[in-house]
Amino acid sequence: MPHVHLDIELGEQIAEKAKEAGPVVLKGDYSTSVLRRIYSEMNIFVGTRIHSDIFALTAGTPVVAIAYEIPKGFGIVSMVEGSDFILDIAKINKEKLWLMVVKLLLQKESMRSIICEKVKIMQQTIEETYIELISSALEEK
């Protein structure tokens, strides 16, 4: 799932190595609503780009986050899922990744429920805070 155009080449390399699984590399320019629908149809998402991880989480899709920007990569995902499904890119290997993917697949339905509830609460908090800030700014005028 390329997040930026530069991701397509790497995605194609990964797809070539995983031929038997039949991966598809998306190359189009998709609207946010289409991307959200694509993410929501995934069983899980394994991502390195924090914005892709966030997109998946807001679509209710469990994420294995490979964090390369610390603490940002750890912080945002852990707010929603906890830290059980975050890998530090400096410490990753295929065994660790595989174990984490299997663990998340086994918990995907319960994690989906947890994610949806936490995202809903976060969205409500953002909306309430936004309204308070706008109201406060208007009162000061």
PEHULIN-V158027 format. One record per run of one state. SS is the DSSP state (H for helix, E for strand, C for the rest). FROM is the first residue (numbers start at 0). TO is the last residue. If there is no record, write none. Layout:
{{SS FROM TO} {SS FROM TO}}
//
This chain:
{{C 0 5} {H 6 16} {C 17 17} {H 18 20} {C 21 30} {H 31 39} {C 40 42} {E 43 46} {C 47 48} {H 49 57} {C 58 60} {E 61 66} {C 67 70} {H 71 80} {C 81 84} {E 85 87} {H 88 90} {C 91 92} {H 93 139} {C 140 140}}
//
